């Protein structure tokens, strides 16, 4: 109280006393001009003769002001969505892209938001645009496409530290879309298609190698058991007959051909 008395001076306290006396004389009519309602999500910064009345904002609920000497400003504490329009950015590897994003922030100190900056929302919006361009300009296109979350956290940390003196708390930053030129999109698509074809050829070659190994093992097993080979023939015949084919191929055992060849040579 002593500090506030020294701040407004003797003349100031005389004016405050006169204002308070006027309220008493015109009571209860003046009570409607003195009582203000502050909502739950709002805070009021009260100025008395041009000076902030206290270091803390008032509200929510009913607050009392003097009509002649006091003025107040309401500050909304709800989270604000700041949409950053598409920014044309030159990446580290000299690729031109357009990037847009969203910043979510709220005011945690109403006094700082009113006393330290003219328009806190406009200042935060312009700072978010500049920070987005500066941070993304140090990243390559591959880093930009693959590391959106890390870049968003970096932008959030920079904005949070810069807006702390404005009473702003940056809750979240999201990079919405990254647009690259059509020619670059075609080049990246061709590169990705070539990489997929190369991987497909490698997988096909590995499959052929595994199949040849399996066939070699199967031939070794069948060579040791002639009866197993005959059963395999019969199973193949059953599979072909089950498909309602008009032509049925009957497998002839190879050993019968060998025996016939030996008889012809002996004759």
C-alpha positions in Angstrom: 0.0 0.0 0.0 2.8 2.4 0.8 4.4 1.7 -2.6 1.2 2.4 -4.3 0.7 5.7 -2.4 4.2 6.8 -3.5 3.5 5.7 -7.0 0.3 7.8 -7.7 1.4 10.7 -5.5 -0.6 13.0 -3.3 -2.7 14.4 -6.1 -3.5 10.9 -7.2 -4.8 9.9 -3.8 -6.8 13.1 -3.7 -8.5 12.1 -6.9 -9.1 8.6 -5.7 -10.6 9.9 -2.5 -12.9 12.2 -4.4 -14.0 9.3 -6.7 -14.7 7.1 -3.7 -16.7 9.9 -2.1 -18.7 10.4 -5.3 -19.6 6.7 -5.2 -20.8 6.9 -1.6 -22.9 10.0 -2.4 -24.6 8.4 -5.4 -25.0 5.0 -3.8 -26.8 2.7 -4.7 -27.1 4.0 -8.2 -23.3 4.1 -8.7 -22.9 0.5 -7.6 -23.9 -0.6 -11.1 -21.0 1.3 -12.6 -18.5 0.0 -10.1 -19.2 -3.7 -10.2 -17.9 -5.7 -13.2 -18.4 -9.4 -13.9 -15.3 -11.3 -15.1 -16.0 -14.8 -16.6 -14.2 -17.9 -15.5 -11.8 -17.9 -18.5 -11.1 -14.2 -18.3 -8.9 -12.0 -16.1 -9.1 -8.2 -15.7 -6.0 -5.9 -15.5 -7.1 -2.8 -13.6 -5.4 0.5 -14.2 -5.7 3.3 -11.6 -4.7 6.7 -12.9 -2.7 4.9 -15.6 -0.9 2.5 -13.3 -1.6 -1.2 -12.9 -3.4 -1.5 -9.6 -1.7 -4.7 -8.5 0.9 -7.2 -9.8 -1.9 -9.8 -10.3 -4.9 -9.7 -12.6 -8.3 -9.8 -11.0 -11.1 -12.3 -11.5 -13.0 -14.4 -12.1 -16.2 -13.2 -10.5 -17.2 -9.7 -9.3 -14.6 -6.9 -9.2 -15.0 -3.4 -7.9 -13.6 -0.4 -9.7 -13.9 3.4 -9.2 -15.7 4.9 -12.2 -13.6 8.1 -12.5 -10.1 6.9 -11.9 -10.0 3.2 -12.8 -10.0 1.5 -16.2 -9.6 -2.2 -16.9 -8.8 -4.5 -19.8 -10.1 -8.1 -20.1 -7.7 -10.8 -21.2 -9.0 -14.2 -22.5 -7.0 -17.1 -21.0 -8.4 -19.8 -23.4 -6.1 -21.6 -25.8 -5.8 -19.8 -29.2 -5.3 -21.5 -32.5 -2.9 -19.7 -34.7 -2.9 -20.9 -38.3 0.3 -20.1 -40.2 -0.3 -19.6 -43.9 1.9 -21.5 -46.5 5.4 -20.2 -46.3 7.7 -20.5 -49.3 11.0 -21.9 -47.9 14.3 -22.7 -49.5 15.7 -25.8 -47.8 19.3 -26.6 -47.0 19.7 -28.6 -50.2 18.2 -25.8 -52.4 14.7 -27.2 -52.8 11.8 -24.7 -52.8 8.9 -25.9 -50.7 5.7 -24.5 -49.2 5.0 -25.3 -45.6 2.1 -24.4 -43.4 1.5 -25.1 -39.7 -0.6 -24.5 -36.6 0.4 -23.1 -33.3 -1.6 -23.5 -30.1 -0.9 -21.1 -27.3 -2.5 -19.4 -24.3 -1.9 -16.4 -22.1 -0.8 -17.4 -18.6 0.1 -13.9 -17.3 -2.6 -11.3 -18.1 -0.5 -8.5 -16.7 2.5 -9.3 -18.9 0.3 -9.7 -22.0 -1.1 -6.2 -21.5 1.9 -4.3 -20.2 4.8 -5.8 -22.3 3.4 -5.9 -25.8 1.0 -3.9 -27.9 -0.9 -6.7 -29.5 0.1 -10.1 -28.1 -1.8 -12.2 -30.7 -0.4 -10.3 -33.7 3.1 -10.5 -32.2 2.9 -14.2 -31.6 1.5 -14.8 -35.1 4.3 -12.9 -36.8 7.0 -14.5 -34.6 5.6 -18.0 -35.4 5.9 -17.2 -39.1 9.5 -16.0 -38.8 10.5 -18.9 -36.6 9.0 -21.5 -39.0 10.9 -20.0 -41.9 14.2 -19.8 -40.0 14.1 -23.3 -38.6 13.0 -25.1 -41.8 15.6 -23.2 -43.8 18.3 -25.1 -41.9 16.9 -28.5 -42.7 17.2 -30.6 -45.9 14.2 -31.9 -47.8 14.7 -35.4 -46.5 14.9 -34.2 -42.9 11.9 -32.0 -43.4 9.8 -34.9 -44.7 11.0 -37.5 -42.1 11.4 -35.4 -39.0 8.3 -33.3 -38.7 7.8 -34.1 -35.0 11.3 -33.2 -34.0 11.2 -29.9 -36.0 7.8 -29.1 -34.4 9.3 -29.6 -30.9 12.2 -27.3 -31.9 9.9 -24.6 -33.1 7.8 -24.9 -29.9 10.9 -24.5 -27.7 12.0 -21.4 -29.6 8.6 -19.8 -29.5 8.1 -20.6 -25.8 11.3 -19.0 -24.8 10.7 -15.9 -26.9 7.2 -15.3 -25.8 7.8 -15.9 -22.1 8.1 -12.2 -21.3 4.8 -11.6 -23.1 3.0 -14.0 -20.7 2.5 -16.6 -23.5 2.7 -20.3 -23.1 3.1 -22.2 -26.4 1.3 -25.6 -25.9 1.8 -27.2 -29.2 3.2 -26.7 -32.8 2.1 -28.8 -35.7 3.4 -28.8 -39.3 0.3 -29.5 -41.5 1.5 -29.9 -45.0 4.8 -29.8 -47.0 4.3 -29.0 -50.7 7.2 -29.6 -53.2 7.3 -28.8 -56.9 5.7 -31.2 -59.4 9.1 -32.0 -61.1 10.6 -32.9 -57.7 7.6 -35.1 -56.9 8.1 -37.0 -60.2 11.8 -37.4 -59.5 11.1 -38.7 -56.0 8.4 -41.1 -57.3 10.8 -42.4 -59.9 13.5 -42.9 -57.3 11.2 -44.7 -55.0 9.9 -46.9 -57.8 13.4 -47.9 -58.8 14.3 -48.7 -55.1 11.1 -50.9 -54.8 12.0 -52.7 -58.1 15.5 -53.3 -56.8 14.2 -54.7 -53.5 11.6 -56.9 -55.4 14.4 -58.4 -57.6 16.5 -59.2 -54.5 13.5 -60.8 -52.8 12.7 -62.8 -55.9 16.3 -64.0 -56.2 16.3 -65.1 -52.5 13.0 -66.9 -53.1 14.5 -68.8 -56.1 17.5 -69.7 -54.1 15.4 -71.0 -51.2 13.2 -72.9 -53.6 16.1 -74.6 -55.3 17.5 -75.7 -52.0 14.1 -77.1 -51.0 13.8 -79.0 -54.3 17.3 -80.4 -53.9 16.4 -81.7 -50.4 13.1 -83.1 -51.7 14.9 -84.9 -54.6 17.3 -86.4 -52.1 14.5 -87.8 -50.0 12.6 -89.2 -52.9 15.7 -90.8 -54.4 16.1 -92.8 -51.2 12.5 -94.0 -51.3 11.1 -95.1 -54.7 7.7 -95.8 -53.1 7.5 -92.2 -51.9 8.0 -91.1 -55.5 5.1 -93.2 -56.6 2.9 -91.7 -53.9 3.9 -88.3 -55.0 2.8 -89.2 -58.6 -0.6 -90.4 -57.3 -1.0 -87.2 -55.2 -0.3 -85.0 -58.3 -2.9 -87.0 -60.3 -5.5 -86.5 -57.5 -4.8 -82.8 -57.5 -5.3 -82.5 -61.3 -8.5 -84.5 -61.2 -10.0 -82.4 -58.5 -10.0 -79.2 -60.6 -12.6 -80.6 -63.2 -10.1 -80.4 -66.1 -11.1 -81.8 -69.4 -7.6 -83.2 -69.9 -5.9 -85.3 -67.3 -2.2 -85.9 -67.5 -1.2 -89.3 -66.1 2.4 -89.3 -64.9 4.4 -92.3 -66.0 7.0 -93.5 -63.6 10.5 -92.9 -64.9 11.8 -96.3 -63.7 9.4 -98.0 -66.1 11.0 -96.1 -69.0 14.4 -97.0 -67.8 13.4 -100.7 -67.6 12.0 -100.6 -71.1 15.2 -99.0 -72.4 17.3 -101.7 -70.8 15.2 -104.5 -72.5 15.5 -102.8 -75.9 19.2 -102.6 -75.6 19.4 -106.2 -74.4 17.3 -107.4 -77.4 
